[in-house]
């Protein structure tokens, strides 16, 4: 007779692939600790995790449909009513699912405000306890912290000194735990690099496409070995060559880890999940933060000030800037594994 495993809902926000990719080690750790993860998301994040974990159960949630604008704060302000409606709807879906499925004992939400329950232990994952938004930073941070306090615990993927996230994760909230760098990857020692420059694209449109166009124009017919991973999760994985550059529409974790390990230099956005992966793999990197996204702009400046990695804006970048990389150390990681004691809160009985 088969024994029913306790189930944990894992729900990453679908805003680029970063939230989904950093949930991969969480899902693997749950499996190793004899839990049964249920993946809940939407869009590209859901499709990516379906490919990573084809044997798991999936739950589709409504999309936040957050879009960019030159004035990001103004655009987000206009979207608040729709976002709140989505949060309410996803909370209803989660609660209905938990009511029907008595084996669900916990929820892990990566930046999805409505994925929590009063019936089971609920965890919120974020590195951005403080939300940088210019003159509204204090207010935005307070609102976010109020949301965080509705969860039983907040897991911050950094060390207690906030080495990678800086002031984004410095906090006085009482329910937080620093859980170390959270990455789906592990370092492999490579004697001879096979790729000179690996360009990893990510993020929401149209910014992902704008970066793709800029870098293709900059590196076409370059004599070096240039590889692009476009970050476009589609039904089939594709590879092609154009203008002396090799292209992949997307790569799953195993193949992407291999490419990053084989690359001498990475060019990518300064999204926090990318930072966690590159820190773990101890890579040299050049960042191009997403314009009008204060979090990425801050992280790029933070890492440059600490002489770890340089950055440039999309408009100002040119490949000659790569000649100055010798002035930066690159990432030097400290070994950290996800502590299985984190899951102890899921061993208790359902609250109601």
C-alpha positions as CSV (number, residue, x, y, z in Angstrom):
1,X,0.0,0.0,0.0
2,X,1.4,3.4,-1.0
3,X,1.8,6.1,1.6
4,X,0.5,9.5,0.8
5,X,3.2,12.1,1.1
6,X,2.7,15.5,2.6
7,X,2.3,18.0,-0.2
8,X,3.8,21.5,-0.4
9,X,2.6,24.1,-2.9
10,X,5.6,26.0,-4.5
11,X,4.4,29.2,-6.3
12,X,6.9,31.5,-8.1
13,X,5.9,34.8,-9.6
14,X,5.9,34.8,-13.4
15,X,8.0,38.0,-14.0
16,X,10.9,36.8,-16.1
17,X,12.2,33.3,-15.2
18,X,14.2,34.3,-12.1
19,X,11.6,33.5,-9.5
20,X,11.0,30.1,-11.1
21,X,14.6,29.2,-11.5
22,X,15.5,29.9,-7.9
23,X,12.6,27.7,-6.8
24,X,14.3,24.7,-8.5
25,X,16.6,24.0,-5.5
26,X,13.6,24.4,-3.2
27,X,11.7,21.8,-5.1
28,X,14.6,19.4,-5.2
29,X,15.2,19.8,-1.5
30,X,11.5,19.1,-0.8
31,X,11.7,15.9,-2.9
32,X,14.9,14.9,-1.0
33,X,13.0,15.4,2.3
34,X,10.1,13.2,1.2
35,X,7.6,15.9,0.5
36,X,5.6,16.1,-2.7
37,X,5.8,19.6,-4.3
38,X,2.9,21.0,-6.2
39,X,4.0,23.7,-8.6
40,X,1.7,26.7,-9.0
41,X,2.3,29.5,-11.4
42,X,1.4,30.8,-14.9
43,X,3.0,31.7,-18.2
44,X,6.6,31.0,-19.0
45,X,7.5,30.2,-15.3
46,X,4.9,27.4,-15.3
47,X,6.1,26.1,-18.7
48,X,9.7,26.1,-17.6
49,X,9.0,24.2,-14.4
50,X,6.9,21.7,-16.2
51,X,9.9,20.9,-18.4
52,X,12.2,20.8,-15.3
53,X,9.8,18.6,-13.3
54,X,7.5,16.8,-15.8
55,X,6.3,14.2,-13.2
56,X,5.0,16.7,-10.6
57,X,1.5,18.0,-10.2
58,X,0.8,21.5,-11.5
59,X,-1.7,24.2,-10.7
60,X,-2.3,27.2,-13.0
61,X,-2.7,30.6,-11.3
62,X,-4.0,33.8,-12.8
63,X,-1.3,36.1,-14.3
64,X,-0.3,39.4,-12.7
65,X,0.4,40.7,-16.2
66,X,2.8,43.3,-14.9
67,X,4.0,45.5,-17.8
68,X,6.8,48.0,-18.1
69,X,6.7,51.7,-19.1
70,X,9.3,54.4,-19.2
71,X,7.8,55.7,-16.0
72,X,7.7,52.3,-14.1
73,X,6.3,53.7,-10.9
74,X,3.4,55.5,-12.7
75,X,2.7,52.4,-14.7
76,X,2.7,50.1,-11.7
77,X,0.4,52.6,-9.9
78,X,-2.2,52.3,-12.7
79,X,-1.9,48.5,-12.5
80,X,-2.6,48.2,-8.7
81,X,-6.4,47.6,-9.0
82,X,-5.8,44.7,-11.4
83,X,-2.9,43.3,-9.4
84,X,-5.1,43.3,-6.2
85,X,-7.9,41.6,-8.1
86,X,-5.4,38.9,-9.2
87,X,-4.0,38.5,-5.7
88,X,-7.6,37.9,-4.4
89,X,-8.3,35.4,-7.2
90,X,-5.1,33.4,-6.7
91,X,-5.7,33.3,-2.9
92,X,-9.2,31.9,-3.6
93,X,-7.7,29.2,-5.9
94,X,-5.1,28.2,-3.3
95,X,-7.6,28.0,-0.5
96,X,-10.0,26.0,-2.5
97,X,-7.2,23.6,-3.5
98,X,-6.1,23.2,0.2
99,X,-9.7,22.6,1.3
100,X,-10.0,19.7,-1.1
101,X,-6.5,18.3,-0.8
102,X,-6.0,17.4,2.9
103,X,-2.5,16.2,2.3
104,X,-1.3,19.8,1.6
105,X,0.7,20.9,4.7
106,X,2.4,24.0,3.5
107,X,2.8,26.8,1.0
108,X,6.0,28.4,-0.4
109,X,5.4,31.6,-2.3
110,X,8.1,33.4,-4.2
111,X,6.8,36.9,-4.4
112,X,3.1,35.9,-5.0
113,X,1.2,38.0,-2.5
114,X,-2.0,35.8,-2.5
115,X,-0.4,32.4,-2.2
116,X,-0.8,31.8,1.5
117,X,-3.3,30.1,3.8
118,X,-4.5,30.2,7.4
119,X,-4.8,26.4,7.4
120,X,-1.2,25.5,6.7
121,X,2.2,27.0,7.3
122,X,3.0,29.6,4.7
123,X,6.4,30.9,3.6
124,X,7.3,33.9,1.5
125,X,10.6,34.1,-0.4
126,X,12.1,37.5,-1.2
127,X,15.5,39.2,-1.2
128,X,13.7,42.6,-1.6
129,X,12.3,43.3,1.9
130,X,13.0,46.9,1.1
131,X,11.4,48.0,-2.2
132,X,13.5,50.7,-3.9
133,X,11.2,53.2,-5.7
134,X,12.7,56.6,-5.3
135,X,10.8,59.0,-3.1
136,X,8.2,56.3,-2.4
137,X,10.8,53.8,-1.1
138,X,9.7,54.1,2.6
139,X,6.0,53.6,1.8
140,X,6.5,50.8,-0.7
141,X,8.8,49.0,1.7
142,X,6.3,49.3,4.6
143,X,3.5,47.9,2.4
144,X,5.7,45.0,1.3
145,X,6.7,44.3,4.9
146,X,3.0,44.2,5.9
147,X,2.4,41.6,3.3
148,X,5.4,39.6,4.5
149,X,4.2,39.7,8.0
150,X,1.0,37.8,7.0
151,X,3.2,34.8,6.3
152,X,4.6,32.5,9.0
153,X,8.2,32.9,7.7
154,X,10.1,35.0,5.2
155,X,13.1,33.3,3.6
156,X,15.8,35.6,2.3
157,X,18.2,34.0,-0.2
158,X,21.4,35.7,1.1
159,X,23.7,35.5,4.0
160,X,23.1,37.4,7.3
161,X,25.4,40.1,6.1
162,X,23.4,40.8,3.0
163,X,26.5,40.4,0.9
164,X,24.8,40.1,-2.5
165,X,21.5,41.9,-1.9
166,X,22.9,44.9,0.1
167,X,20.3,47.1,1.6
168,X,17.4,45.4,-0.2
169,X,17.4,42.7,2.5
170,X,18.5,44.6,5.6
171,X,15.4,44.3,7.8
172,X,13.9,44.5,11.3
173,X,11.0,42.2,10.5
174,X,10.8,39.4,13.0
175,X,9.8,36.4,10.9
176,X,12.7,36.4,8.4
177,X,15.5,33.8,8.0
178,X,18.6,34.2,5.9
179,X,18.9,30.9,4.0
180,X,22.1,31.5,2.0
181,X,22.6,31.8,-1.8
182,X,19.8,29.9,-3.4
183,X,20.9,28.4,-6.8
184,X,19.9,25.5,-8.9
185,X,23.5,25.1,-10.0
186,X,26.8,23.7,-8.7
187,X,30.3,24.6,-9.8
188,X,32.3,22.4,-12.1
189,X,36.1,23.0,-12.5
190,X,36.9,23.7,-16.2
191,X,40.6,23.7,-17.3
192,X,40.0,25.2,-20.7
193,X,37.0,27.4,-21.5
194,X,35.0,26.4,-24.6
195,X,33.0,29.7,-24.8
196,X,34.5,33.1,-24.8
197,X,31.3,35.1,-24.1
198,X,28.0,33.6,-23.0
199,X,25.1,36.0,-23.3
200,X,22.1,35.0,-21.2
201,X,18.9,37.0,-21.8
202,X,15.9,37.1,-19.5
203,X,13.1,39.3,-18.2
204,X,9.8,40.5,-19.5
205,X,9.1,42.1,-22.9
206,X,9.8,44.3,-24.6
207,X,13.0,44.7,-22.6
208,X,14.3,41.2,-23.3
209,X,14.0,41.8,-27.1
210,X,15.6,45.2,-26.9
211,X,18.6,43.7,-25.2
212,X,18.7,40.8,-27.7
213,X,18.8,43.3,-30.6
214,X,21.5,45.4,-29.0
215,X,23.8,42.6,-28.3
216,X,23.3,40.8,-31.6
217,X,24.3,44.1,-33.3
218,X,27.3,44.5,-31.1
219,X,28.7,41.0,-31.4
220,X,27.7,39.9,-35.0
221,X,30.7,38.6,-36.9
222,X,32.9,38.7,-33.8
223,X,35.9,36.4,-34.1
224,X,35.4,35.1,-30.6
225,X,33.2,32.2,-29.6
226,X,29.9,33.9,-28.7
227,X,26.9,32.0,-27.5
228,X,23.4,33.4,-26.9
229,X,20.7,31.9,-24.7
230,X,17.6,33.9,-25.5
231,X,15.4,33.0,-22.6
232,X,12.4,32.2,-24.8
233,X,10.8,29.1,-23.4
234,X,9.0,27.4,-26.3
235,X,7.6,23.9,-27.0
236,X,10.8,22.7,-28.6
237,X,14.4,23.6,-27.8
238,X,16.3,25.0,-30.9
239,X,19.9,25.8,-31.8
240,X,21.1,27.7,-34.8
241,X,24.1,29.8,-36.0
242,X,24.0,33.3,-37.4
243,X,26.7,35.9,-38.0
244,X,29.3,33.7,-36.3
245,X,27.2,33.5,-33.1
246,X,25.5,30.3,-31.8
247,X,21.9,30.7,-30.5
248,X,19.6,28.7,-28.2
249,X,16.0,29.7,-27.7
250,X,16.3,28.4,-24.1
251,X,18.2,25.9,-22.1
252,X,17.0,23.9,-19.1
253,X,19.0,23.9,-15.9
254,X,21.4,21.0,-16.6
255,X,22.5,22.4,-20.0
256,X,22.6,26.0,-18.9
257,X,24.8,25.1,-16.0
258,X,27.2,23.4,-18.3
259,X,27.3,26.4,-20.7
260,X,28.0,28.8,-17.8
261,X,30.7,26.6,-16.4
262,X,32.3,26.4,-19.8
263,X,32.2,30.2,-20.4
264,X,35.0,32.6,-19.5
265,X,32.7,35.6,-19.3
266,X,28.9,36.0,-18.8
267,X,26.8,39.0,-20.0
268,X,23.3,39.2,-18.5
269,X,20.8,41.3,-16.5
270,X,21.5,42.1,-12.9
271,X,18.4,40.2,-11.8
272,X,18.9,38.7,-8.3
273,X,18.4,35.0,-9.4
274,X,21.1,35.5,-12.0
275,X,23.4,36.9,-9.4
276,X,22.8,33.9,-7.1
277,X,23.6,31.5,-9.9
278,X,26.7,33.3,-11.0
279,X,27.9,33.7,-7.4
280,X,27.5,30.0,-6.9
281,X,29.4,29.2,-10.1
282,X,32.1,31.9,-9.3
283,X,32.0,33.6,-12.7
284,X,33.3,36.8,-14.2
285,X,30.3,38.8,-15.4
286,X,29.3,42.0,-17.0
287,X,25.8,43.3,-16.1
288,X,23.3,45.3,-18.1
289,X,20.4,46.2,-15.7
290,X,16.9,46.6,-17.0
291,X,16.2,50.3,-17.5
292,X,13.6,51.8,-15.0
293,X,13.9,48.8,-12.7
294,X,15.4,50.2,-9.6
295,X,16.2,46.8,-8.0
296,X,18.4,45.7,-10.9
297,X,20.0,49.2,-11.2
298,X,20.8,49.2,-7.5
299,X,22.2,45.6,-7.5
300,X,24.5,46.4,-10.5
301,X,25.9,49.5,-8.7
302,X,26.2,47.6,-5.4
303,X,28.4,44.9,-7.1
304,X,30.4,47.4,-9.0
305,X,31.1,49.4,-5.9
306,X,32.4,46.2,-4.3
307,X,34.6,45.7,-7.3
308,X,33.0,42.4,-8.1
309,X,31.5,43.1,-11.6
310,X,31.1,46.1,-13.9
311,X,27.9,47.3,-15.6
312,X,26.6,49.5,-18.3
313,X,23.2,50.7,-19.4
314,X,21.7,49.3,-22.6
315,X,22.2,52.6,-24.5
316,X,25.9,53.0,-23.4
317,X,27.1,49.4,-23.7
318,X,29.7,48.5,-26.3
319,X,31.9,45.5,-26.4
320,X,35.1,47.5,-25.8
321,X,34.0,47.8,-22.1
322,X,34.9,44.2,-21.6
323,X,38.5,45.1,-21.8
324,X,38.3,46.5,-18.2
325,X,37.2,43.3,-16.6
326,X,40.6,42.8,-15.0
327,X,39.8,45.5,-12.5
328,X,37.0,43.3,-11.0
329,X,37.3,40.2,-8.9
330,X,34.3,38.3,-10.2
331,X,32.2,36.2,-7.8
332,X,33.9,34.2,-5.0
333,X,31.3,32.1,-3.3
334,X,31.1,30.5,0.1
335,X,29.7,27.0,0.1
336,X,26.1,26.9,1.3
337,X,23.5,24.2,1.1
338,X,19.8,24.5,1.8
339,X,19.3,23.5,5.4
340,X,16.6,20.8,5.6
341,X,15.7,22.1,9.1
342,X,13.9,24.9,7.2
343,X,11.1,22.4,6.4
344,X,10.5,21.6,10.1
345,X,7.5,24.0,10.2
346,X,5.7,21.8,7.7
347,X,5.9,18.8,10.0
348,X,3.2,20.2,12.3
349,X,-0.5,19.5,11.7
350,X,-2.7,21.7,9.7
351,X,-3.9,24.7,11.7
352,X,-7.6,24.3,11.0
